[in-house]
Amino acid sequence: MKKLIALVLACVLCLFACCALAADLKVGVILVGDETEGYTLAHMNGIKAAAANLGLADNQIIWKYKTPEDQTCYDAALDCIGQGCNVIISNSYGHQTYMVLAAEEYPDVTFVSMTGDFAALTGLDNFKNAFTKVYEARYVSGVVAGMKLAELLESGELSAEKQPNSFDADGNVKIGYVGAFDYAEVVSGYTAFFLGLRSVVPNVAMEVNYTNSWFDIDKEAAAAEALIAKGCVIIGQHADSTGAPAATQKLLDAGNVCYSVGYNVDMLPTAPTAALTSPTNEWSVFYTELFTMIKNDEAVPADWAKGFDADAVAITDLGVSCAAGTAEKVAEVIAAIKDGSLKVFDTATFTVGGAAVTSAPCDMSFMDWSTMTAIYEGETVEAIVDGAFAESEFRSAPYFALRIDGITEIK
């Protein structure tokens, strides 16, 4: 009985201690959008899930919506500090330079800049970067698209005789991709998507159409429509709105052969028969780890990046138009990524300028491109490791910027 009482007492004390630690945590969240924008919504859902996991109350989170990537971000950070926040998160790359200014001034506050790339170079113990290995999920979403494309070809629904505009002069099936900017983050993602698709259907060629905006429904819809008009059968995206899936659904309903792979959120409500799936980030994994480390006074890594190994990335539900056997194929591919037998950027699967890639030096410095000077000096690392490009291993933010054969860009 004494042992039982002691055990119960220990559990109660542990519970009180955890609650006390959680009560000491106050989080400021600086967001580039709001719940109407898929990327931001994914972060919001992740933070709310982590808060529920750790027992944080609503008043322990300060939300700053639609924060521009300018001085407004710095002002928002200072306002969060004034309200007692001891950890401040921003979710857009353009916030980073303003977050680091606040981090320099408030060393007792932890700042985390999502998709940022120079935390490890600043020498600041309280400034961190984080991103997921979402390129893994993009590869898997490409496999989903490849399975659909293979079904269309095998059934004869798609053929050079019926849809000559959907094949290039070399007999490759045309696919398209709506990209926001020509950053490494986008290049890494669309390349992974292309390689996943090509692992199922080798004879494909992809065109990337940039919108120069992370969120613009009209531009994304127009980009998708332009790609489909050129004959593209699959439309992937690294942009944050429902514009591309909605446009693809409209054109599918009009009789075109075209299907969509979205990003961040389930696009089935927008494109019920055109949407196949979306690669997505499971941000609750990172935020739960982050909040736990801070409340336990543990060191937060300067760069955090995890993928399927930690269930930090995923794809959304498969659409009704997906090919038979897709779920089984997806499970097989994810298992291979997890056990390391499949490398997304295996150099045996692509060429650059017709040649195999045996070396890819990547400068980790943070540059001011207007003056071509390094603001933060970093090492140049060899990214080809054991026959594959080691993405998000030397820092969390993507740095794959190779332009591989089979993909063209429209800027």
VEXGUBA-823219 format. One record per residue (C-alpha): residue in three letters; x, y, z. Coordinates in steps of 0.05 Angstrom, whole numbers, padded with zeros to 5 digits, always signed. Layout:
ALAXYZ ...
//
This chain:
MET+00000+00000+00000 LYS+00057+00048+00017 LYS+00088+00035-00051 LEU+00022+00048-00086 ILE+00012+00113-00048 ALA+00084+00134-00065 LEU+00073+00118-00138 VAL+00008+00158-00141 LEU+00041+00216-00105 ALA+00099+00215-00154 CYS+00051+00216-00213 VAL+00012+00274-00183 LEU+00076+00313-00170 CYS+00100+00300-00241 LEU+00033+00323-00268 PHE+00036+00387-00227 ALA+00108+00399-00250 CYS+00090+00390-00323 CYS+00030+00436-00316 ALA+00075+00488-00282 LEU+00126+00483-00338 ALA+00071+00489-00390 ALA+00043+00549-00353 ASP+00110+00583-00360 LEU+00108+00577-00436 LYS+00078+00633-00477 VAL+00083+00630-00552 GLY+00080+00686-00604 VAL+00062+00664-00674 ILE+00077+00710-00732 LEU+00042+00686-00795 VAL+00047+00710-00867 GLY-00026+00691-00879 ASP-00086+00666-00842 GLU-00132+00605-00842 THR-00153+00620-00914 GLU-00083+00603-00939 GLY-00062+00530-00939 TYR+00010+00537-00916 THR-00009+00581-00857 LEU-00069+00538-00840 ALA-00023+00477-00835 HIS+00021+00515-00785 MET-00039+00538-00745 ASN-00066+00467-00740 GLY+00003+00442-00720 ILE+00010+00493-00665 LYS-00060+00480-00638 ALA-00048+00405-00638 ALA+00019+00414-00601 ALA-00014+00461-00551 ALA-00069+00409-00538 ASN-00016+00355-00529 LEU+00020+00395-00476 GLY-00039+00428-00442 LEU-00026+00500-00464 ALA-00086+00546-00455 ASP-00112+00591-00510 ASN-00085+00653-00475 GLN-00014+00624-00478 ILE-00013+00634-00554 ILE-00011+00703-00587 TRP-00030+00702-00661 LYS-00005+00753-00711 TYR-00039+00742-00778 LYS-00022+00768-00847 THR+00045+00797-00825 PRO+00084+00826-00884 GLU+00156+00807-00895 ASP+00182+00874-00873 GLN+00192+00917-00810 THR+00121+00896-00790 CYS+00149+00828-00771 TYR+00200+00859-00723 ASP+00145+00902-00692 ALA+00101+00841-00684 ALA+00157+00804-00649 LEU+00168+00861-00600 ASP+00093+00864-00586 CYS+00094+00789-00570 ILE+00152+00800-00523 GLY+00114+00857-00490 GLN+00057+00807-00478 GLY+00104+00759-00443 CYS+00121+00710-00498 ASN+00185+00670-00487 VAL+00184+00635-00555 ILE+00167+00669-00620 ILE+00155+00633-00686 SER+00149+00661-00757 ASN+00127+00618-00815 SER+00155+00653-00877 TYR+00225+00660-00906 GLY+00220+00736-00914 HIS+00209+00744-00839 GLN+00278+00716-00823 THR+00320+00780-00826 TYR+00271+00816-00780 MET+00267+00758-00731 VAL+00343+00757-00723 LEU+00343+00831-00706 ALA+00295+00817-00649 ALA+00334+00756-00628 GLU+00397+00798-00621 GLU+00361+00846-00575 TYR+00325+00794-00532 PRO+00373+00736-00516 ASP+00325+00705-00465 VAL+00271+00694-00517 THR+00275+00636-00567 PHE+00261+00655-00639 VAL+00245+00603-00693 SER+00245+00625-00766 MET+00210+00573-00810 THR+00245+00558-00877 GLY+00302+00604-00855 ASP+00373+00586-00873 PHE+00425+00622-00831 ALA+00409+00608-00757 ALA+00471+00564-00749 LEU+00515+00618-00778 THR+00493+00675-00732 GLY+00526+00651-00668 LEU+00460+00665-00631 ASP+00438+00611-00583 ASN+00366+00636-00584 PHE+00355+00638-00660 LYS+00333+00574-00696 ASN+00311+00549-00764 ALA+00262+00493-00778 PHE+00232+00459-00839 THR+00207+00390-00856 LYS+00234+00342-00909 VAL+00171+00355-00949 TYR+00208+00337-01013 GLU+00197+00265-00990 ALA+00122+00275-00991 ARG+00127+00310-01058 TYR+00163+00249-01086 VAL+00107+00204-01060 SER+00054+00251-01089 GLY+00091+00245-01156 VAL+00084+00169-01150 VAL+00009+00179-01141 ALA+00007+00221-01204 GLY+00050+00171-01241 MET+00002+00115-01223 LYS-00056+00156-01252 LEU-00016+00172-01314 ALA+00001+00099-01325 GLU-00072+00081-01318 LEU-00092+00133-01370 LEU-00040+00107-01419 GLU-00055+00034-01408 SER-00131+00044-01416 GLY-00122+00083-01480 GLU-00158+00143-01451 LEU-00094+00182-01463 SER-00057+00170-01528 ALA-00017+00208-01580 GLU-00072+00195-01630 LYS-00128+00223-01586 GLN-00089+00279-01552 PRO-00028+00295-01595 ASN-00019+00361-01557 SER-00005+00322-01494 PHE+00059+00291-01522 ASP+00123+00326-01542 ALA+00165+00313-01604 ASP+00202+00257-01567 GLY+00139+00222-01546 ASN+00141+00245-01474 VAL+00076+00258-01438 LYS+00071+00331-01417 ILE+00060+00348-01344 GLY+00059+00417-01311 TYR+00076+00450-01246 VAL+00053+00516-01216 GLY+00111+00545-01176 ALA+00113+00607-01132 PHE+00186+00629-01140 ASP+00249+00599-01169 TYR+00279+00588-01099 ALA+00315+00524-01080 GLU+00255+00505-01037 VAL+00211+00504-01099 VAL+00263+00473-01144 SER+00276+00417-01093 GLY+00201+00404-01088 TYR+00184+00403-01162 THR+00245+00359-01177 ALA+00223+00309-01124 PHE+00153+00308-01152 PHE+00179+00298-01223 LEU+00226+00241-01201 GLY+00169+00207-01164 LEU+00124+00211-01225 ARG+00179+00188-01271 SER+00194+00127-01227 VAL+00126+00101-01252 VAL+00123+00131-01322 PRO+00193+00144-01349 ASN+00173+00182-01412 VAL+00150+00248-01384 ALA+00171+00321-01392 MET+00151+00376-01343 GLU+00142+00451-01351 VAL+00143+00496-01290 ASN+00103+00560-01293 TYR+00122+00612-01239 THR+00072+00661-01209 ASN+00121+00702-01168 SER+00074+00699-01109 TRP+00063+00649-01053 PHE-00012+00661-01053 ASP-00051+00687-01113 ILE-00113+00648-01132 ASP-00121+00682-01199 LYS-00048+00675-01221 GLU-00045+00603-01199 ALA-00109+00587-01236 ALA-00083+00623-01298 ALA-00017+00585-01295 ALA-00053+00518-01290 GLU-00099+00536-01348 ALA-00040+00556-01391 LEU-00005+00490-01376 ILE-00067+00449-01392 ALA-00077+00489-01457 LYS-00007+00465-01476 GLY-00029+00394-01465 CYS-00004+00380-01394 VAL-00042+00322-01363 ILE-00019+00328-01291 ILE-00013+00394-01254 GLY+00029+00396-01191 GLN+00040+00458-01148 HIS+00083+00493-01098 ALA+00037+00552-01086 ASP-00011+00561-01029 SER-00081+00572-01057 THR-00135+00528-01088 GLY-00128+00565-01154 ALA-00093+00510-01193 PRO-00137+00452-01169 ALA-00201+00492-01182 ALA-00178+00509-01253 THR-00159+00437-01266 GLN-00228+00413-01242 LYS-00262+00463-01287 LEU-00223+00439-01348 LEU-00232+00366-01330 ASP-00307+00378-01327 ALA-00302+00411-01396 GLY-00274+00346-01425 ASN-00199+00355-01418 VAL-00155+00299-01391 CYS-00123+00334-01332 TYR-00112+00320-01258 SER-00085+00359-01199 VAL-00035+00347-01142 GLY-00042+00403-01091 TYR-00001+00425-01031 ASN-00010+00431-00956 VAL-00084+00416-00951 ASP-00134+00366-00979 MET-00158+00395-01045 LEU-00217+00346-01054 PRO-00269+00396-01030 THR-00244+00443-01085 ALA-00230+00391-01139 PRO-00270+00328-01121 THR-00252+00288-01184 ALA-00190+00325-01208 ALA-00150+00324-01143 LEU-00108+00262-01132 THR-00073+00281-01066 SER-00030+00336-01034 PRO+00038+00330-01002 THR+00033+00361-00933 ASN+00072+00379-00870 GLU+00052+00350-00803 TRP+00074+00411-00765 SER+00048+00384-00698 VAL+00109+00339-00696 PHE+00158+00397-00696 TYR+00117+00442-00651 THR+00106+00388-00599 GLU+00182+00375-00598 LEU+00197+00450-00595 PHE+00149+00466-00539 THR+00172+00405-00500 MET+00245+00424-00507 ILE+00233+00495-00485 LYS+00189+00478-00425 ASN+00241+00426-00403 ASP+00297+00476-00413 GLU+00330+00431-00465 ALA+00373+00456-00522 VAL+00335+00468-00587 PRO+00376+00450-00649 ALA+00396+00507-00694 ASP+00367+00468-00753 TRP+00309+00419-00748 ALA+00287+00377-00808 LYS+00250+00311-00806 GLY+00208+00273-00855 PHE+00173+00206-00860 ASP+00222+00179-00808 ALA+00185+00220-00755 ASP+00117+00224-00790 ALA+00131+00298-00800 VAL+00107+00296-00872 ALA+00050+00259-00906 ILE+00003+00260-00965 THR-00071+00276-00956 ASP-00127+00227-00972 LEU-00125+00195-01041 GLY-00179+00222-01088 VAL-00232+00180-01122 SER-00197+00187-01188 CYS-00132+00154-01164 ALA-00112+00091-01201 ALA-00125+00022-01172 GLY-00066-00001-01129 THR-00043+00069-01112 ALA-00051+00061-01036 GLU-00009-00002-01037 LYS+00045+00031-01080 VAL+00046+00091-01034 ALA+00056+00047-00973 GLU+00113+00011-01009 VAL+00148+00076-01028 ILE+00142+00107-00959 ALA+00170+00044-00927 ALA+00229+00047-00974 ILE+00242+00121-00957 LYS+00239+00105-00883 ASP+00287+00046-00887 GLY+00335+00084-00931 SER+00331+00038-00991 LEU+00300+00094-01033 LYS+00335+00161-01038 VAL+00292+00215-01068 PHE+00351+00249-01104 ASP+00389+00186-01124 THR+00438+00210-01177 ALA+00425+00147-01218 THR+00355+00173-01233 PHE+00372+00240-01265 THR+00422+00278-01307 VAL+00441+00351-01315 GLY+00460+00374-01385 GLY+00461+00301-01407 ALA+00514+00282-01356 ALA+00511+00244-01291 VAL+00520+00286-01228 THR+00579+00264-01187 SER+00591+00329-01148 ALA+00547+00385-01123 PRO+00584+00436-01079 CYS+00534+00479-01040 ASP+00555+00544-01007 MET+00518+00550-00940 SER+00534+00625-00936 PHE+00476+00675-00932 MET+00487+00723-00989 ASP+00467+00794-01004 TRP+00457+00782-01079 SER+00453+00857-01094 THR+00525+00866-01073 MET+00548+00793-01081 THR+00575+00793-01010 ALA+00564+00742-00954 ILE+00526+00770-00895 TYR+00538+00705-00857 GLU+00597+00664-00880 GLY+00584+00589-00884 GLU+00621+00528-00908 THR+00617+00499-00978 VAL+00594+00428-00970 GLU+00593+00369-01018 ALA+00519+00351-01025 ILE+00529+00286-01063 VAL+00535+00233-01009 ASP+00535+00159-01024 GLY+00506+00169-01093 ALA+00449+00216-01075 PHE+00439+00291-01063 ALA+00435+00298-00987 GLU+00378+00349-00982 SER+00363+00383-00915 GLU+00421+00348-00880 PHE+00470+00406-00875 ARG+00416+00455-00857 SER+00340+00449-00851 ALA+00322+00495-00909 PRO+00326+00462-00979 TYR+00388+00476-01021 PHE+00376+00430-01080 ALA+00380+00479-01139 LEU+00402+00433-01196 ARG+00362+00440-01260 ILE+00356+00368-01283 ASP+00340+00344-01353 GLY+00267+00336-01371 ILE+00243+00400-01336 THR+00236+00469-01366 GLU+00219+00534-01329 ILE+00175+00592-01351 LYS+00190+00654-01309 
//
